[in-house]
Amino acid sequence: MGFEYANRLKMLPPYLFAEIEEKVERKRKKGVDIIDFGIGDPDLPTPRPIVEFIQRELENPENHRYPSSAGEAETRKAIADWYRKRFGVKLDPQGEVAVLIGSKEGLANICRAFVNPGEKVLAPDPAYPVYAQGAALLTDAVPLRFPLLAEKGFLPDIESLDTEARMLYLNYPNNPTGAVVDKRFLLTASRWCQETDTIFCYDNAYSEMTFDDYVAPSALEVAQGDGTIEFHSLSKTFNMTGYRVGFAVGDSDLIAGLKKVKSQIDSGTPKFLQSSVTMALGAYRGAERPQMVKDNIAVYQERRDVLVKGLRRLGFKLDLPKATFYLWMKVDEPSLRFAERMLEAGIVVTPGIGFGKYGEGYVRMATTQSVQRIEQALERMAKVA
Ligand SMILES: Cc1ncc(COP(=O)(O)O)c(C=O)c1O
């Protein structure tokens, strides 16, 4: 018989990659060797000290029980301590911190807490799809996409945004473009949100995955008054995408609304994982990254250098990103077609169109392959590019 989806689910755009994913699957089944630069999921394992810490925590029966949905007190304190060390921002662990089951759910749930059906939500284009879809569309709100253009360094023109929107999402270091911002830009965005009474949701999931001498700021370092909430994650910093641990910090009213939604829907991140937040963030010495993070970054930086150099040699145009493990590369044909052509050579890249219409003409490559595999991929690309 089959049941019809609710209208809000029907509003979601078609999944563009279904066809290409099927082709990848078919090739894999046939035993074709695939080099996958597609998903933003670290191939490196979680650092040993964290794995061993969680194993020990799991042995404690106290950690087998329901956690606090808003976050254990100790975890929230560790997050506030980290913010002070890392960004020089003082937070009240009680009212200004929430623990999340990965930052993705928080980015979506904040919309449920503060946006009414029919209200407008500003989301970048290209972008991580959650802002416009999981957040806005599934709240029956109206996503307004604004362009991130190469000639503007993939930064939005803040002054041109719709002043009637309820919420603005921004994400830097940026997925998919790898673009970064300075505090001055964040100040402009924050001032604009204050003046227009717009809630500022800042996705800082890649703040620790930065290269060379770039240090990513927090929006809370410059936030003008209330109305800012920032999202973080252990996923990329500590290769922990599969664990589902993140957090949100900022304006106490926004945090309270987010916690209220969550208390009705989920029961929080397991306690043995919440304590890993305390352990992992506690390893920072002042603002300095712990060795396990430095080691990770060194690996991604080397891969970035090898891949960018190789792609440029093949004639592609792309920047050397200062952050994230993404390369955003211009192609001179429709991005889906380019991706399909690469797949024929056994290489998976993500077509830019999947991140929004302004992503067309680009593909994203995640440096989640070893240098050896990157070199192999470059050889294959040389034959088909
Ligand atoms: C920009 C951005 N924000 C948030 C997330 C979600 O991360 P998680 O839910 O694992 O914390 C991702 C994941 O790829 C991302 O790219």
The ligand as an ORCA input file, in Angstrom:
! r2SCAN-3c Opt
* xyz 0 1
  C      29.962     22.133      8.435
  C      29.560     20.954      9.249
  N      28.887     21.157     10.375
  C      28.494     20.135     11.139
  C      28.766     18.837     10.790
  C      28.220     17.734     11.642
  O      29.148     17.101     12.403
  P      28.737     16.169     13.611
  O      27.240     16.007     13.614
  O      29.441     14.893     13.367
  O      29.191     16.890     14.841
  C      29.479     18.569      9.615
  C      29.762     17.181      9.202
  O      30.249     16.886      8.166
  C      29.886     19.659      8.826
  O      30.555     19.474      7.694
*
